[in-house]
Amino acid sequence: MKIAIAGAGISGAYLYRLLQNESEDEIHIYGHKHETKCGISPCAWGATGGFNELLEHVDLDPESYILQQLDHVIIDGTEIKVDIVTFNKPRLISDLLKDAAVYYTPLNTTKYDRVIDATGTSRTYLPPVENDLVLLCAQSRVRSDKPLGNLVSLGYIGYAWCFPLTDNVYHVGYGSINESSFHALSEICKIWKKDSYTVCACKGKIRITCPHHSTPFVDNIAIQGGSVSVWGIGEAIGCVGSLAGDGIVPGMKSAQLLLQHRDDPEKYTHSILHEFKWMKNERRVVDKIYRGERLGFGDAWVFKENARRAGMKIGLRQALGVLKRLGKSRSINEKTTC
Ligand SMILES: Cc1cc2nc3c(=O)[nH]c(=O)nc-3n(C[C@H](O)[C@H](O)[C@H](O)COP(=O)(O)OP(=O)(O)OC[C@H]3O[C@@H](n4cnc5c(N)ncnc54)[C@H](O)[C@@H]3O)c2cc1C
């Protein structure tokens, strides 16, 4: 097969490496040039459970990408145990694409047997999603002589974070579904990084729609004299947790599932919905928060169980407290950021 992968982000790059290692296909990858200092967008460096196995699967040594192992975060003053790593995402993408010629030209779909839509929130080749929920984020990389800590501050369906990359370099960012929370979180970040030097800064979007609301994952697009099939992976098909916005490990997992079911659209669709059924539950909780509905222990249970993927040891009452704070300062008439 002649396959075009549209999107040279983490999901597209990981699929490229899988196909290079495990298939006879001819693969071309198409990307966008980013004017960011690190050369990628979105800029996101945190990974949860499953990262090591995914890298080992493509013969890469996870240790050589991991920058920091975080064993705790302080969420609004309360210390919570976690198991999260920050890693060098630009270098990982570059190594996954080793030997690849990335085309920065328009993709001519007529030249291919299959197109992979790995275009993230753009979802360029698959039909638009109904009930799409995409929020705006901003992030900067800062250098600080004094330790800033592993920090999270909760806002309205969103949060601010500060995670270490090296001993004196941190990622500080924020994202929220509504404007005033977005600005409030930006003020918190300003306080965190007030004595630091900003190395670079960028904006991005996160699709927290979840896969169950991002179908179809496979479609045909008409070309002269026929059609070409398009298969989506990663954030293009909503493989992102709705509560934490974690899409790196899920994006790579979706590429593995595509390879396993590459000739069967139904099985592929089913496998994505099955693997990420926890995301559907998270989206349900986000919808309840959005509608201002009362949250209960059932919702807290969803968060508590899903947080285990990040090694987060959180009690049911604490989980409920976190969810309630995500619904704090709700103003129904307020403009959403996206
Ligand atoms: C500020 C921010 C911080 C985040 N932090 C984390 C984190 O710490 N941990 C985590 O797990 N997740 C995080 N996320 C989410 C995570 O970054 C994404 O879910 C993940 O990158 C999705 O990977 P992807 O390859 O599917 O899509 P993307 O990473 O979005 O890659 C898609 C690529 O396709 C390109 N593209 C778009 N349209 C076209 C086109 N027509 N042709 C060719 N190329 C195209 C884009 O420019 C992009 O390079 C964060 C997101 C943001 C915005």
The ligand as a Tripos MOL2 file, in Angstrom:
@<TRIPOS>MOLECULE
LIG
   53    58     1     0     0
SMALL
NO_CHARGES

@<TRIPOS>ATOM
      1 C1         -0.3800   23.3610   25.7910 C.3       1 LIG1
      2 C2         -0.6850   21.8880   25.7670 C.ar      1 LIG1
      3 C3         -0.1290   21.0670   26.7360 C.ar      1 LIG1
      4 C4         -0.4090   19.7060   26.7350 C.ar      1 LIG1
      5 N1          0.1880   18.9240   27.6860 N.ar      1 LIG1
      6 C5          0.0340   17.5850   27.6160 C.ar      1 LIG1
      7 C6          0.7620   16.7530   28.4990 C.ar      1 LIG1
      8 O1          1.5640   17.2230   29.3200 O.2       1 LIG1
      9 N2          0.5500   15.4130   28.4150 N.ar      1 LIG1
     10 C7         -0.3080   14.8550   27.5140 C.ar      1 LIG1
     11 O2         -0.4620   13.6230   27.5000 O.2       1 LIG1
     12 N3         -0.9910   15.6290   26.6470 N.ar      1 LIG1
     13 C8         -0.8270   16.9700   26.6600 C.ar      1 LIG1
     14 N4         -1.4820   17.7570   25.7580 N.ar      1 LIG1
     15 C9         -2.3090   17.1000   24.7220 C.3       1 LIG1
     16 C10        -1.3660   16.4670   23.7040 C.3       1 LIG1
     17 O3         -0.3620   17.4000   23.3490 O.3       1 LIG1
     18 C11        -2.1090   16.0560   22.4460 C.3       1 LIG1
     19 O4         -3.2520   15.3230   22.7880 O.3       1 LIG1
     20 C12        -1.1970   15.1990   21.5680 C.3       1 LIG1
     21 O5         -0.1010   15.9700   21.1490 O.3       1 LIG1
     22 C13        -1.9870   14.6910   20.3630 C.3       1 LIG1
     23 O6         -1.0860   14.1520   19.4240 O.3       1 LIG1
     24 P1         -1.4760   14.0590   17.8920 P.3       1 LIG1
     25 O7         -0.2380   13.6610   17.1810 O.co2     1 LIG1
     26 O8         -2.6900   13.2450   17.7310 O.co2     1 LIG1
     27 O9         -1.8610   15.5380   17.4570 O.3       1 LIG1
     28 P2         -0.8730   16.8030   17.4370 P.3       1 LIG1
     29 O10         0.1920   16.6630   18.4440 O.co2     1 LIG1
     30 O11        -1.7650   17.9920   17.4670 O.co2     1 LIG1
     31 O12        -0.1720   16.7140   16.0160 O.3       1 LIG1
     32 C14        -0.8560   17.0060   14.8270 C.3       1 LIG1
     33 C15         0.1440   17.5980   13.8580 C.3       1 LIG1
     34 O13        -0.4840   17.7140   12.5860 O.3       1 LIG1
     35 C16        -0.1940   18.9920   12.0480 C.3       1 LIG1
     36 N5         -1.2360   19.3040   11.0680 N.ar      1 LIG1
     37 C17        -2.4560   19.8740   11.2660 C.ar      1 LIG1
     38 N6         -3.1240   19.9360   10.0890 N.ar      1 LIG1
     39 C18        -2.3080   19.3970    9.1490 C.ar      1 LIG1
     40 C19        -2.4310   19.1710    7.7560 C.ar      1 LIG1
     41 N7         -3.5330   19.5120    7.0750 N.pl3     1 LIG1
     42 N8         -1.3990   18.6000    7.0950 N.ar      1 LIG1
     43 C20        -0.2700   18.2310    7.7590 C.ar      1 LIG1
     44 N9         -0.0880   18.4220    9.0880 N.ar      1 LIG1
     45 C21        -1.1040   18.9870    9.7660 C.ar      1 LIG1
     46 C22        -0.1650   19.9010   13.2610 C.3       1 LIG1
     47 O14         0.5120   21.0870   12.9760 O.3       1 LIG1
     48 C23         0.5760   19.0030   14.2580 C.3       1 LIG1
     49 O15         1.9690   19.1030   14.1200 O.3       1 LIG1
     50 C24        -1.2480   19.1340   25.7380 C.ar      1 LIG1
     51 C25        -1.8020   19.9690   24.7580 C.ar      1 LIG1
     52 C26        -1.5230   21.3290   24.7640 C.ar      1 LIG1
     53 C27        -2.1240   22.2020   23.7060 C.3       1 LIG1
@<TRIPOS>BOND
     1     1     2 1
     2     2     3 ar
     3     2    52 ar
     4     3     4 ar
     5     4     5 ar
     6     4    50 ar
     7     5     6 ar
     8     6     7 ar
     9     6    13 1
    10     7     8 2
    11     7     9 ar
    12     9    10 ar
    13    10    11 2
    14    10    12 ar
    15    12    13 ar
    16    13    14 ar
    17    14    15 1
    18    14    50 ar
    19    15    16 1
    20    16    17 1
    21    16    18 1
    22    18    19 1
    23    18    20 1
    24    20    21 1
    25    20    22 1
    26    22    23 1
    27    23    24 1
    28    24    25 2
    29    24    26 1
    30    24    27 1
    31    27    28 1
    32    28    29 2
    33    28    30 1
    34    28    31 1
    35    31    32 1
    36    32    33 1
    37    33    34 1
    38    33    48 1
    39    34    35 1
    40    35    36 1
    41    35    46 1
    42    36    37 ar
    43    36    45 ar
    44    37    38 ar
    45    38    39 ar
    46    39    40 ar
    47    39    45 ar
    48    40    41 1
    49    40    42 ar
    50    42    43 ar
    51    43    44 ar
    52    44    45 ar
    53    46    47 1
    54    46    48 1
    55    48    49 1
    56    50    51 ar
    57    51    52 ar
    58    52    53 1
@<TRIPOS>SUBSTRUCTURE
     1 LIG1         1 GROUP 0 **** ****
